[in-house]
Amino acid sequence: MVAVASLLADPKVITVPDPDTVSPGFLGFAVMFLLAIATVLLIRSMVGHLRKVRYLPDPEDNTSRTTSGSTSGSGPA
């Protein structure tokens, strides 16, 4: 603990860069670019999977069709 306190007290050990000259650099650009590309690919994949989904009616709708069809008299008596 004393070693950490002595390192923090010495201004030569910890230097704060000038806020006007600090930038994310190439590594920051590369990470953000890869995240953007991954997001676009995931969205395209999700849209493709959603197009394959078959939307079936609710079970309530299915039972209402069979009951309404049997009361109309279209079936055998």
C-alpha positions as a Markdown table, in Angstrom:
| # | Residue | x | y | z |
|---|---|---|---|---|
| 1 | Met | 0.0 | 0.0 | 0.0 |
| 2 | Val | 2.9 | 2.3 | 0.8 |
| 3 | Ala | 4.4 | 1.6 | -2.6 |
| 4 | Val | 1.3 | 2.6 | -4.4 |
| 5 | Ala | 1.0 | 5.8 | -2.4 |
| 6 | Ser | 4.6 | 6.7 | -3.2 |
| 7 | Leu | 4.0 | 6.0 | -6.9 |
| 8 | Leu | 0.9 | 8.2 | -7.0 |
| 9 | Ala | 2.7 | 11.0 | -5.1 |
| 10 | Asp | 5.5 | 11.1 | -7.6 |
| 11 | Pro | 4.5 | 13.4 | -10.6 |
| 12 | Lys | 7.1 | 11.9 | -12.9 |
| 13 | Val | 5.5 | 8.4 | -12.7 |
| 14 | Ile | 2.0 | 9.3 | -13.8 |
| 15 | Thr | 1.8 | 11.8 | -16.6 |
| 16 | Val | -1.5 | 13.1 | -17.9 |
| 17 | Pro | -1.5 | 13.7 | -21.6 |
| 18 | Asp | -2.7 | 16.9 | -23.1 |
| 19 | Pro | -6.5 | 16.6 | -23.7 |
| 20 | Asp | -6.1 | 18.5 | -27.0 |
| 21 | Thr | -3.7 | 16.0 | -28.5 |
| 22 | Val | -5.3 | 12.7 | -27.3 |
| 23 | Ser | -7.3 | 10.7 | -30.0 |
| 24 | Pro | -8.5 | 7.2 | -30.3 |
| 25 | Gly | -6.2 | 6.5 | -33.1 |
| 26 | Phe | -6.3 | 3.7 | -35.6 |
| 27 | Leu | -7.1 | 1.1 | -33.0 |
| 28 | Gly | -10.2 | 3.0 | -32.0 |
| 29 | Phe | -11.3 | 3.4 | -35.6 |
| 30 | Ala | -10.7 | -0.3 | -36.3 |
| 31 | Val | -12.8 | -1.4 | -33.3 |
| 32 | Met | -15.7 | 0.9 | -34.2 |
| 33 | Phe | -15.6 | -0.2 | -37.8 |
| 34 | Leu | -15.7 | -3.9 | -36.9 |
| 35 | Leu | -18.5 | -3.3 | -34.5 |
| 36 | Ala | -20.5 | -1.5 | -37.2 |
| 37 | Ile | -19.9 | -4.3 | -39.8 |
| 38 | Ala | -20.9 | -6.9 | -37.2 |
| 39 | Thr | -24.1 | -5.0 | -36.4 |
| 40 | Val | -25.0 | -4.8 | -40.1 |
| 41 | Leu | -24.4 | -8.5 | -40.6 |
| 42 | Leu | -26.5 | -9.4 | -37.6 |
| 43 | Ile | -29.4 | -7.2 | -38.7 |
| 44 | Arg | -29.3 | -8.8 | -42.2 |
| 45 | Ser | -29.3 | -12.3 | -40.7 |
| 46 | Met | -32.2 | -11.4 | -38.4 |
| 47 | Val | -34.2 | -10.1 | -41.3 |
| 48 | Gly | -33.6 | -13.2 | -43.2 |
| 49 | His | -34.7 | -15.5 | -40.4 |
| 50 | Leu | -37.8 | -13.4 | -39.8 |
| 51 | Arg | -38.8 | -13.8 | -43.4 |
| 52 | Lys | -38.7 | -17.6 | -43.0 |
| 53 | Val | -41.0 | -17.6 | -40.0 |
| 54 | Arg | -44.4 | -19.1 | -40.7 |
| 55 | Tyr | -47.1 | -17.1 | -38.9 |
| 56 | Leu | -49.8 | -19.6 | -37.8 |
| 57 | Pro | -53.1 | -18.4 | -36.4 |
| 58 | Asp | -53.7 | -18.5 | -32.7 |
| 59 | Pro | -55.4 | -21.7 | -31.3 |
| 60 | Glu | -58.4 | -19.5 | -30.5 |
| 61 | Asp | -58.8 | -18.6 | -34.1 |
| 62 | Asn | -58.5 | -22.2 | -35.2 |
| 63 | Thr | -61.3 | -23.3 | -32.8 |
| 64 | Ser | -63.6 | -20.5 | -33.8 |
| 65 | Arg | -63.3 | -21.6 | -37.4 |
| 66 | Thr | -64.3 | -25.2 | -36.7 |
| 67 | Thr | -67.2 | -24.2 | -34.5 |
| 68 | Ser | -68.5 | -21.6 | -37.0 |
| 69 | Gly | -68.1 | -24.1 | -39.8 |
| 70 | Ser | -70.1 | -26.8 | -38.0 |
| 71 | Thr | -73.0 | -24.5 | -37.2 |
| 72 | Ser | -73.4 | -23.3 | -40.8 |
| 73 | Gly | -74.6 | -26.7 | -41.9 |
| 74 | Ser | -72.0 | -27.3 | -44.6 |
| 75 | Gly | -71.0 | -30.6 | -43.0 |
| 76 | Pro | -72.7 | -34.0 | -43.3 |
| 77 | Ala | -75.8 | -34.4 | -41.2 |
